[in-house]
Amino acid sequence: MDNTYIIREAVSDDAEKMISYLNLVGGESDNLLHGKNEFNVPIEGVKRKLAMSKESQNSIVLIALENEQIIARAELDGYYPARIRHRAKFSISVRKDYWNQGIGTEMLKRIFEQAKKMDLRIIELEVISDNERAINLYHKMGFADIGIYKDYFYVNEMFKDALVMQKIL
């Protein structure tokens, strides 16, 4: 089953699939910003976000597809103000059925390539502090810990800290 997927930039026509994917993947772990069926953004809003990202000079949304279904999503969300435009916030999710197959690593490599083309200097992220699988991936890919964000997540009626990380390109 190796490399039966493709990675490409998401476009506004992917909005419906993106919403379905985010609502599904949200229920597969407690490590994302929303749970199962909690991604309630109207399709027009997602289309607009994807179109804006495509037109942006420091943002991109990549998706991995297998059999036309989204199996992973990675986003660089660049800042607009001139003095911090060299920075972008990173997020990623992978369908649970596809964990431990190198998709996250491959998505990050593509994100780094895009970030360099966009003249980004710093990629930053927050990750729930007990998500060891993701933290290990980020360390492997060159991210450094820069702090703890107290009570960042509220999951299952519990506050959880986030590890704040950055990679300087």
FITI-612404 format. One record per atom (N, C-alpha, C): residue in three letters; x, y, z. Coordinates in steps of 0.001 Angstrom, whole numbers, plus 500000, padded with zeros to 6 digits. Layout:
// residues N
<ala, <X, Y, Z>>
...
***
This chain:
// residues 169
<met, <500829, 498792, 500000>>
<met, <500000, 500000, 500000>>
<met, <500863, 501258, 500000>>
<asp, <502150, 501135, 499747>>
<asp, <503035, 502293, 499774>>
<asp, <502778, 503229, 498607>>
<asn, <502759, 504511, 498929>>
<asn, <502645, 505574, 497926>>
<asn, <501499, 505376, 496942>>
<thr, <500365, 504957, 497453>>
<thr, <499186, 504905, 496597>>
<thr, <498425, 506219, 496710>>
<tyr, <499002, 507165, 497424>>
<tyr, <498356, 508459, 497604>>
<tyr, <499125, 509537, 496843>>
<ile, <498431, 510639, 496584>>
<ile, <499090, 511793, 495983>>
<ile, <498962, 512970, 496942>>
<ile, <499917, 513880, 496869>>
<ile, <499871, 515108, 497675>>
<ile, <499792, 516277, 496709>>
<arg, <498846, 517165, 496964>>
<arg, <498719, 518359, 496128>>
<arg, <498142, 519497, 496962>>
<glu, <498208, 520698, 496394>>
<glu, <497614, 521851, 497047>>
<glu, <496094, 521742, 496981>>
<ala, <495435, 522061, 498085>>
<ala, <493971, 522062, 498110>>
<ala, <493452, 523279, 497367>>
<val, <492329, 523107, 496689>>
<val, <491663, 524207, 495983>>
<val, <490231, 524301, 496496>>
<ser, <489552, 525383, 496149>>
<ser, <488211, 525609, 496708>>
<ser, <487231, 524491, 496363>>
<asp, <487440, 523791, 495249>>
<asp, <486562, 522660, 494912>>
<asp, <486711, 521492, 495888>>
<asp, <487747, 521506, 496710>>
<asp, <487957, 520453, 497713>>
<asp, <487182, 520713, 499003>>
<ala, <486446, 521818, 499070>>
<ala, <485817, 522244, 500331>>
<ala, <484913, 521171, 500936>>
<glu, <484062, 520567, 500128>>
<glu, <483126, 519578, 500664>>
<glu, <483871, 518376, 501242>>
<lys, <484865, 517879, 500502>>
<lys, <485679, 516764, 500995>>
<lys, <486436, 517157, 502260>>
<met, <486904, 518406, 502310>>
<met, <487664, 518892, 503464>>
<met, <486795, 518883, 504718>>
<ile, <485568, 519354, 504599>>
<ile, <484655, 519379, 505745>>
<ile, <484394, 517953, 506233>>
<ser, <484115, 517038, 505322>>
<ser, <483882, 515637, 505701>>
<ser, <485108, 515054, 506387>>
<tyr, <486279, 515322, 505795>>
<tyr, <487533, 514820, 506370>>
<tyr, <487737, 515357, 507787>>
<leu, <487584, 516675, 507967>>
<leu, <487844, 517278, 509281>>
<leu, <486863, 516773, 510335>>
<asn, <485615, 516553, 509949>>
<asn, <484649, 516026, 510906>>
<asn, <484937, 514574, 511263>>
<leu, <485460, 513820, 510313>>
<leu, <485821, 512425, 510562>>
<leu, <487084, 512329, 511423>>
<val, <488141, 513010, 511001>>
<val, <489438, 512908, 511682>>
<val, <489352, 513478, 513107>>
<gly, <488461, 514445, 513309>>
<gly, <488279, 515012, 514646>>
<gly, <487831, 513986, 515667>>
<gly, <487169, 512924, 515200>>
<gly, <486711, 511871, 516105>>
<gly, <487705, 510749, 516300>>
<glu, <488848, 510811, 515614>>
<glu, <489809, 509705, 515683>>
<glu, <490874, 509873, 516756>>
<ser, <490991, 511079, 517322>>
<ser, <491923, 511302, 518432>>
<ser, <491475, 512546, 519179>>
<asp, <492070, 512775, 520331>>
<asp, <491759, 513976, 521109>>
<asp, <492808, 515064, 520911>>
<asn, <493579, 514977, 519831>>
<asn, <494722, 515875, 519642>>
<asn, <494463, 517046, 518707>>
<leu, <493258, 517148, 518161>>
<leu, <492956, 518226, 517219>>
<leu, <492127, 519309, 517898>>
<leu, <491938, 520414, 517201>>
<leu, <491214, 521549, 517776>>
<leu, <489707, 521342, 517796>>
<his, <489234, 520297, 517156>>
<his, <487803, 519992, 517169>>
<his, <487627, 518481, 517213>>
<gly, <486499, 518047, 517747>>
<gly, <486194, 516621, 517825>>
<gly, <485318, 516180, 516666>>
<lys, <484792, 514963, 516768>>
<lys, <483954, 514395, 515721>>
<lys, <482759, 515315, 515467>>
<asn, <482580, 515661, 514195>>
<asn, <481449, 516485, 513738>>
<asn, <481359, 517851, 514420>>
<glu, <482492, 518356, 514929>>
<glu, <482509, 519689, 515531>>
<glu, <483025, 520755, 514574>>
<phe, <483408, 520370, 513371>>
<phe, <483867, 521353, 512386>>
<phe, <482634, 521842, 511633>>
<asn, <482076, 522951, 512101>>
<asn, <480783, 523424, 511596>>
<asn, <480893, 524669, 510724>>
<val, <481921, 524740, 509909>>
<val, <482085, 525896, 509034>>
<val, <481287, 525643, 507751>>
<pro, <480477, 526609, 507312>>
<pro, <479718, 526411, 506066>>
<pro, <480654, 526214, 504876>>
<ile, <480173, 525472, 503886>>
<ile, <481005, 525154, 502718>>
<ile, <481553, 526410, 502050>>
<glu, <480758, 527483, 502005>>
<glu, <481235, 528721, 501373>>
<glu, <482430, 529296, 502132>>
<gly, <482416, 529173, 503452>>
<gly, <483528, 529658, 504263>>
<gly, <484799, 528874, 503990>>
<val, <484671, 527554, 503854>>
<val, <485835, 526703, 503565>>
<val, <486347, 526998, 502159>>
<lys, <485442, 527173, 501214>>
<lys, <485854, 527519, 499837>>
<lys, <486641, 528826, 499829>>
<arg, <486131, 529809, 500575>>
<arg, <486790, 531118, 500636>>
<arg, <488179, 530991, 501267>>
<lys, <488267, 530229, 502363>>
<lys, <489559, 530029, 503053>>
<lys, <490567, 529368, 502110>>
<leu, <490139, 528329, 501394>>
<leu, <491043, 527628, 500478>>
<leu, <491461, 528536, 499322>>
<ala, <490539, 529342, 498819>>
<ala, <490876, 530275, 497731>>
<ala, <491859, 531336, 498225>>
<met, <491626, 531854, 499437>>
<met, <492534, 532869, 499997>>
<met, <493921, 532277, 500231>>
<ser, <493961, 531059, 500717>>
<ser, <495237, 530396, 500959>>
<ser, <495989, 530218, 499641>>
<lys, <495271, 529823, 498594>>
<lys, <495895, 529610, 497280>>
<lys, <496471, 530920, 496731>>
<glu, <495795, 532034, 496993>>
<glu, <496252, 533332, 496485>>
<glu, <497322, 533967, 497379>>
<ser, <497436, 533498, 498602>>
<ser, <498364, 534089, 499571>>
<ser, <499814, 533816, 499175>>
<gln, <500693, 534716, 499594>>
<gln, <502121, 534519, 499319>>
<gln, <502827, 533784, 500449>>
<asn, <502137, 533551, 501581>>
<asn, <502813, 532854, 502680>>
<asn, <501910, 531851, 503399>>
<ser, <500897, 531341, 502689>>
<ser, <500019, 530310, 503233>>
<ser, <499787, 529241, 502179>>
<ile, <499551, 528011, 502639>>
<ile, <499228, 526912, 501712>>
<ile, <498526, 525813, 502500>>
<val, <497604, 525135, 501829>>
<val, <496972, 523940, 502384>>
<val, <497297, 522796, 501437>>
<leu, <497939, 521763, 501967>>
<leu, <498226, 520565, 501180>>
<leu, <497300, 519448, 501651>>
<ile, <496892, 518603, 500705>>
<ile, <496120, 517422, 501073>>
<ile, <496761, 516197, 500445>>
<ala, <496631, 515076, 501145>>
<ala, <497020, 513780, 500596>>
<ala, <495718, 513063, 500267>>
<leu, <495645, 512520, 499067>>
<leu, <494434, 511834, 498620>>
<leu, <494758, 510405, 498226>>
<glu, <493864, 509507, 498600>>
<glu, <493920, 508132, 498113>>
<glu, <492522, 507783, 497641>>
<asn, <492402, 507294, 496424>>
<asn, <491088, 507006, 495831>>
<asn, <490153, 508210, 495957>>
<glu, <490690, 509387, 495681>>
<glu, <489918, 510636, 495697>>
<glu, <489449, 511069, 497091>>
<gln, <489848, 510346, 498121>>
<gln, <489467, 510716, 499489>>
<gln, <490657, 511359, 500199>>
<ile, <490385, 512406, 500982>>
<ile, <491456, 513057, 501739>>
<ile, <491852, 512148, 502898>>
<ile, <493149, 511848, 502989>>
<ile, <493647, 511016, 504085>>
<ile, <494579, 511811, 505007>>
<ala, <494980, 513006, 504578>>
<ala, <495824, 513853, 505420>>
<ala, <495723, 515288, 504917>>
<arg, <495964, 516213, 505844>>
<arg, <495905, 517636, 505521>>
<arg, <497010, 518336, 506295>>
<ala, <497708, 519233, 505637>>
<ala, <498736, 520031, 506310>>
<ala, <498564, 521477, 505860>>
<glu, <498714, 522401, 506809>>
<glu, <498501, 523802, 506483>>
<glu, <499592, 524674, 507069>>
<leu, <500033, 525610, 506257>>
<leu, <500860, 526715, 506719>>
<leu, <499984, 527946, 506619>>
<asp, <499778, 528602, 507734>>
<asp, <498932, 529786, 507769>>
<asp, <499832, 530974, 508102>>
<gly, <500227, 531703, 507058>>
<gly, <501167, 532808, 507222>>
<gly, <500521, 534032, 507840>>
<tyr, <501322, 534789, 508540>>
<tyr, <500836, 536028, 509155>>
<tyr, <500874, 537148, 508129>>
<tyr, <499938, 538068, 508245>>
<tyr, <499867, 539164, 507277>>
<tyr, <500718, 540380, 507656>>
<pro, <500765, 540816, 508935>>
<pro, <501526, 542034, 509248>>
<pro, <502984, 541936, 508774>>
<ala, <503471, 543027, 508198>>
<ala, <504789, 543036, 507552>>
<ala, <505903, 542523, 508464>>
<arg, <505878, 542904, 509728>>
<arg, <506994, 542560, 510614>>
<arg, <507006, 541105, 511054>>
<ile, <505919, 540380, 510825>>
<ile, <505919, 538950, 511175>>
<ile, <505532, 538084, 509978>>
<arg, <505595, 538663, 508798>>
<arg, <505205, 537934, 507590>>
<arg, <506155, 536779, 507277>>
<his, <507315, 536742, 507901>>
<his, <508288, 535667, 507689>>
<his, <507937, 534414, 508516>>
<arg, <506826, 534479, 509262>>
<arg, <506412, 533371, 510120>>
<arg, <505091, 532780, 509639>>
<ala, <504906, 531489, 509903>>
<ala, <503625, 530849, 509597>>
<ala, <503341, 529794, 510655>>
<lys, <502063, 529637, 510949>>
<lys, <501613, 528621, 511900>>
<lys, <501316, 527345, 511121>>
<phe, <501738, 526217, 511678>>
<phe, <501592, 524926, 511006>>
<phe, <500591, 524045, 511734>>
<ser, <499800, 523312, 510961>>
<ser, <498936, 522281, 511530>>
<ser, <498862, 521116, 510558>>
<ile, <498632, 519923, 511123>>
<ile, <498556, 518710, 510302>>
<ile, <497629, 517721, 510970>>
<ser, <496992, 516912, 510150>>
<ser, <496234, 515772, 510653>>
<ser, <496322, 514657, 509612>>
<val, <496279, 513432, 510117>>
<val, <496342, 512247, 509259>>
<val, <495268, 511276, 509746>>
<arg, <494523, 510694, 508824>>
<arg, <493521, 509689, 509199>>
<arg, <494206, 508570, 509988>>
<lys, <493546, 508107, 511013>>
<lys, <494148, 507110, 511917>>
<lys, <494570, 505836, 511164>>
<asp, <493788, 505440, 510175>>
<asp, <494132, 504242, 509379>>
<asp, <495468, 504380, 508662>>
<tyr, <495981, 505608, 508568>>
<tyr, <497209, 505872, 507805>>
<tyr, <498372, 506299, 508695>>
<trp, <498191, 506196, 510007>>
<trp, <499289, 506540, 510915>>
<trp, <500450, 505565, 510705>>
<asn, <501650, 506038, 511004>>
<asn, <502870, 505216, 510948>>
<asn, <503208, 504698, 509552>>
<gln, <502811, 505444, 508532>>
<gln, <503147, 505053, 507160>>
<gln, <504004, 506104, 506466>>
<gly, <504479, 507112, 507216>>
<gly, <505361, 508108, 506637>>
<gly, <504652, 509281, 505965>>
<ile, <503331, 509312, 506031>>
<ile, <502590, 510391, 505363>>
<ile, <502864, 511732, 506035>>
<gly, <502874, 511760, 507370>>
<gly, <503163, 512996, 508093>>
<gly, <504536, 513542, 507733>>
<thr, <505519, 512657, 507686>>
<thr, <506885, 513053, 507319>>
<thr, <506913, 513630, 505906>>
<glu, <506245, 512949, 504980>>
<glu, <506225, 513404, 503580>>
<glu, <505513, 514758, 503461>>
<met, <504415, 514917, 504193>>
<met, <503685, 516191, 504161>>
<met, <504576, 517315, 504695>>
<leu, <505293, 517049, 505784>>
<leu, <506190, 518070, 506349>>
<leu, <507294, 518437, 505369>>
<lys, <507860, 517464, 504679>>
<lys, <508896, 517759, 503674>>
<lys, <508348, 518694, 502608>>
<arg, <507132, 518424, 502142>>
<arg, <506510, 519271, 501118>>
<arg, <506234, 520674, 501678>>
<ile, <505792, 520732, 502934>>
<ile, <505533, 522019, 503581>>
<ile, <506829, 522832, 503648>>
<phe, <507941, 522186, 504031>>
<phe, <509229, 522892, 504111>>
<phe, <509629, 523432, 502740>>
<glu, <509441, 522624, 501682>>
<glu, <509759, 523078, 500317>>
<glu, <508952, 524325, 499975>>
<gln, <507654, 524277, 500250>>
<gln, <506784, 525413, 499956>>
<gln, <507177, 526634, 500791>>
<ala, <507477, 526402, 502068>>
<ala, <507838, 527510, 502969>>
<ala, <509077, 528239, 502449>>
<lys, <510058, 527477, 501975>>
<lys, <511278, 528100, 501452>>
<lys, <510981, 528910, 500194>>
<lys, <510119, 528385, 499314>>
<lys, <509726, 529122, 498105>>
<lys, <509013, 530421, 498465>>
<met, <508308, 530411, 499594>>
<met, <507546, 531591, 500025>>
<met, <508383, 532520, 500905>>
<asp, <509678, 532223, 501016>>
<asp, <510590, 533025, 501839>>
<asp, <510179, 533093, 503306>>
<leu, <509554, 532033, 503789>>
<leu, <509261, 531970, 505224>>
<leu, <510543, 531608, 505957>>
<arg, <510686, 532104, 507159>>
<arg, <511870, 531809, 507963>>
<arg, <511545, 530924, 509159>>
<ile, <510336, 531078, 509711>>
<ile, <509979, 530342, 510922>>
<ile, <508619, 529678, 510750>>
<ile, <508571, 528386, 511085>>
<ile, <507307, 527651, 511156>>
<ile, <507067, 527356, 512633>>
<glu, <505875, 527683, 513109>>
<glu, <505564, 527486, 514526>>
<glu, <504326, 526624, 514664>>
<leu, <504200, 525969, 515811>>
<leu, <503043, 525128, 516059>>
<leu, <502841, 524949, 517554>>
<glu, <501632, 524533, 517896>>
<glu, <501334, 524082, 519257>>
<glu, <500848, 522650, 519135>>
<val, <501303, 521804, 520049>>
<val, <500889, 520401, 520049>>
<val, <500537, 520005, 521478>>
<ile, <499437, 519297, 521628>>
<ile, <499013, 518864, 522953>>
<ile, <500173, 518105, 523609>>
<ser, <500455, 518425, 524862>>
<ser, <501714, 517995, 525482>>
<ser, <501855, 516490, 525669>>
<asp, <500759, 515731, 525581>>
<asp, <500898, 514274, 525720>>
<asp, <500804, 513542, 524375>>
<asn, <500859, 514283, 523275>>
<asn, <500816, 513678, 521944>>
<asn, <502235, 513300, 521515>>
<glu, <502741, 512225, 522108>>
<glu, <504139, 511832, 521886>>
<glu, <504448, 511507, 520427>>
<arg, <503503, 510899, 519729>>
<arg, <503732, 510536, 518322>>
<arg, <504031, 511800, 517497>>
<ala, <503221, 512830, 517680>>
<ala, <503429, 514071, 516917>>
<ala, <504705, 514774, 517366>>
<ile, <504927, 514839, 518675>>
<ile, <506127, 515515, 519195>>
<ile, <507386, 514843, 518652>>
<asn, <507398, 513512, 518610>>
<asn, <508551, 512795, 518052>>
<asn, <508760, 513136, 516577>>
<leu, <507667, 513206, 515824>>
<leu, <507762, 513575, 514405>>
<leu, <508345, 514978, 514262>>
<tyr, <507828, 515928, 515047>>
<tyr, <508311, 517306, 514935>>
<tyr, <509788, 517410, 515304>>
<his, <510199, 516719, 516359>>
<his, <511624, 516726, 516721>>
<his, <512464, 516128, 515590>>
<lys, <512008, 515000, 515032>>
<lys, <512728, 514345, 513933>>
<lys, <512892, 515303, 512749>>
<met, <511882, 516148, 512539>>
<met, <511889, 517058, 511391>>
<met, <512515, 518415, 511714>>
<gly, <513143, 518535, 512894>>
<gly, <513935, 519727, 513180>>
<gly, <513257, 520819, 513984>>
<phe, <512091, 520551, 514542>>
<phe, <511441, 521545, 515397>>
<phe, <512079, 521529, 516784>>
<ala, <512153, 522694, 517388>>
<ala, <512689, 522836, 518749>>
<ala, <511561, 523299, 519672>>
<asp, <511608, 522830, 520914>>
<asp, <510642, 523258, 521935>>
<asp, <510999, 524679, 522356>>
<ile, <509994, 525553, 522403>>
<ile, <510282, 526914, 522857>>
<ile, <509447, 527329, 524061>>
<gly, <508521, 526471, 524488>>
<gly, <507756, 526828, 525678>>
<gly, <506537, 525967, 525889>>
<ile, <505853, 526247, 526969>>
<ile, <504612, 525551, 527318>>
<ile, <503494, 526585, 527345>>
<tyr, <502410, 526267, 526682>>
<tyr, <501217, 527104, 526694>>
<tyr, <500260, 526422, 527673>>
<lys, <500112, 526992, 528877>>
<lys, <499279, 526393, 529920>>
<lys, <497806, 526371, 529502>>
<asp, <497145, 525286, 529815>>
<asp, <495700, 525135, 529589>>
<asp, <495273, 525505, 528166>>
<tyr, <496050, 525108, 527188>>
<tyr, <495779, 525468, 525798>>
<tyr, <494539, 524752, 525259>>
<phe, <494409, 523460, 525601>>
<phe, <493307, 522647, 525112>>
<phe, <492334, 522351, 526243>>
<tyr, <491063, 522247, 525896>>
<tyr, <490051, 521777, 526834>>
<tyr, <489391, 520576, 526164>>
<val, <489787, 519375, 526611>>
<val, <489358, 518130, 525980>>
<val, <488796, 517212, 527051>>
<asn, <487661, 516620, 526776>>
<asn, <487044, 515682, 527717>>
<asn, <486966, 516259, 529128>>
<glu, <486537, 517510, 529206>>
<glu, <486353, 518216, 530477>>
<glu, <487643, 518343, 531294>>
<met, <488773, 518380, 530589>>
<met, <490082, 518563, 531234>>
<met, <490889, 519585, 530449>>
<phe, <491618, 520440, 531174>>
<phe, <492556, 521345, 530519>>
<phe, <493855, 520606, 530281>>
<lys, <494465, 520838, 529129>>
<lys, <495756, 520230, 528813>>
<lys, <496676, 521314, 528266>>
<asp, <497945, 521198, 528622>>
<asp, <498946, 522135, 528131>>
<asp, <499334, 521783, 526700>>
<ala, <499888, 522758, 526016>>
<ala, <500452, 522525, 524693>>
<ala, <501932, 522836, 524741>>
<leu, <502691, 522087, 523977>>
<leu, <504098, 522361, 523769>>
<leu, <504158, 523294, 522564>>
<val, <504849, 524422, 522714>>
<val, <505016, 525375, 521623>>
<val, <506370, 525058, 520980>>
<met, <506351, 524901, 519658>>
<met, <507572, 524515, 518949>>
<met, <507772, 525424, 517749>>
<gln, <509033, 525504, 517279>>
<gln, <509319, 526248, 516057>>
<gln, <510457, 525589, 515303>>
<lys, <510447, 525806, 514017>>
<lys, <511557, 525388, 513164>>
<lys, <512021, 526625, 512420>>
<ile, <513310, 526896, 512495>>
<ile, <513894, 527997, 511737>>
<ile, <514470, 527392, 510453>>
<leu, <513999, 527901, 509341>>
<leu, <514405, 527335, 508041>>
<leu, <515747, 527894, 507587>>
***
